[in-house]
Amino acid sequence: MDAPSGHPPAAKPANSAAGCPLTPFEQLMLIDDRPGHPMCFFLECMVDGPLQENRLREAVETASRRHPLLCSRVAFHGSRPVWLDADVLPTVIWNPPEQGGDTWRPFDLRRESGMRIVVLGDGENRHRVVFQVHHATCDGVAGCEFAGDIWAVYAGIEPRAFSQPPVARIKPTAQNTPESPAASDGQGAATEARKFVSFWPTPLAGMTTSGPGQGAGDAGVTCDPRSPPYMWIEFTPASTERLRTAASADGVSLNDCIVAAVMRAVLAWNARAGRPAANVRVTMPVNLRQPGQREPANNNLGYAFLDRTAAQCTDPKSLTASIASATRWILDHNAAAFFLRAIHSLTRWPWLLTLATRLPLCVSTVVVSNIGDPSRRMRSGVGKFDGRDAPGDLVIQGFLGVPPLRPRTRATIGVTTYAGRLSLCCLCSAHPSPHEAARLFLDLVRQELEEIMAGSTATSPALPTP
């Protein structure tokens, strides 16, 4: 067995995961990992103030002891992965050099923690604190809660206690709609499975250095040591409020508008690349925790899949309305859990799960993950300054997040709304330069959202009429 990297914790976390097999979802995240497309997500806190290195390192170490999976490595017993006794800590990399190094390298969970924290300084009083997290260790909601624990300890207060959820709320039975296959979970799961395998989504086209076009294909995600592989755009509070108002006027949510904008951006991108109009699938992670539930870092989410033909994407309002209807059905029927049941079946034969992740198929065109308000997810208990979290003498000015990127899902979008500002963060591998590809794709999404703000309902000229 390989020796662990880093220094072993002085004391074990309270709820050690030693000997526990990885859950089916965690196994999927572990197996789906590959060098060019590591199965990890990113969270970023933009911090103003005199951030102290030693104080942050101590806060990370203290907070980590509450979260066993962040302090554990993985070993294989036969063909089954299991968690080992907690003996590592998340790595903290402070101001990596501009040249050399492997800051954003993929994780090796046999040797190290699945959490890496990179601090990028821009002067004495401005820092980017980037959390790179292997998805086998936890999901984005748990990652936000862990970040909240760190800032609580940094501020000198006790992190929020873990708690079990109250009695689960019984959701009303939704009426069948064109988006709802059936009222019962069993029939719904079977119908959704048939729909999933019969709907072939198109991938995002490759691009050249001059813009969207034929070319590079899947180049993987690489970047320089001081620049994370993603890009982001931010809307002002006034623009964010206009988007919310426009969505409310149409009886939909802001998230519905964003998903519709992403679908239309995919078709606009592919049209510029000379690709014929085709089907689009957006994968949407759904948090499965009950209200009030807070546990040590883990994965507790499912996936929902929103499929639309090119023809269904030509009218923005009808597209958004159909997405809103589908999303309501997914939440009312706990449909995101159907995915977990399918994965559980595959883990009976580990080789089959491996095969499923290596098939040369486009499972999803784009992933859109909406964290919501990260401050509510962190629940750090620290003070506030102008609506922003203020741990100690710091102020967290911004918060970003973006989900992992699979080879044939060439773009992912993370959505956050912090201090009244909507931010969209993008990973994109449609070009050897991830920053350029992400910037161009975000520009298309921004154009679609600006049309919503302006109340435009016309079919976009960038989209071919099927």
RAKAGI-V353472 format. One record per residue. BURIAL is I if it has 24 or more other C-alpha atoms within 12 Angstrom, else O. Layout:
BURIAL + BURIAL
This chain:
O + O + O + I + O + O + O + I + I + O + O + I + I + O + I + I + I + I + O + I + I + I + I + I + I + I + I + I + I + I + I + I + I + I + O + I + I + I + I + I + I + I + I + I + I + I + I + I + O + O + I + I + O + O + O + I + I + I + I + I + I + I + I + I + I + I + I + I + I + I + I + I + I + I + I + O + O + O + O + I + I + I + I + I + I + I + I + I + I + I + I + I + I + I + I + O + O + O + O + O + O + O + I + I + I + I + I + I + I + I + I + I + I + I + I + I + I + I + I + I + I + O + O + O + O + O + I + I + I + I + I + I + I + I + I + I + I + I + I + I + I + I + I + I + I + I + I + I + I + I + I + I + I + I + I + O + O + O + I + I + O + O + O + O + O + O + O + O + O + O + O + O + O + I + O + O + O + O + I + I + I + I + I + O + I + O + O + I + I + O + O + I + O + O + O + I + O + O + I + O + I + I + I + I + I + I + I + O + O + O + I + I + I + O + O + I + I + I + I + I + I + I + I + O + O + I + I + I + I + I + I + I + I + I + I + O + O + O + O + I + O + I + I + I + O + I + I + O + O + I + O + I + I + I + I + I + I + I + I + I + I + I + I + I + I + I + I + I + I + I + I + I + I + O + I + I + I + I + I + I + I + I + I + I + I + I + I + I + I + O + O + O + I + I + I + I + I + I + I + I + I + I + I + I + I + I + I + I + I + I + I + I + I + I + I + I + I + I + I + I + I + I + I + I + I + I + I + I + I + I + I + I + I + I + I + I + I + I + I + I + I + I + I + O + O + O + I + O + O + I + O + O + I + O + O + O + I + O + O + O + O + I + I + I + I + I + I + I + I + I + I + I + I + I + I + I + I + I + I + I + I + I + O + O + O + O + O + I + I + I + I + I + O + I + I + I + I + I + I + I + I + I + I + I + I + I + I + I + I + I + I + I + I + I + I + I + I + I + I + I + I + I + I + I + I + I + I + I + I + I + I + I + I + I + I + I + I + I + I + I + I + I + I + I + I + I + I + I + I + O + I + I + I + O + O + O + O + O + O + I + O + I + I + I + O + O
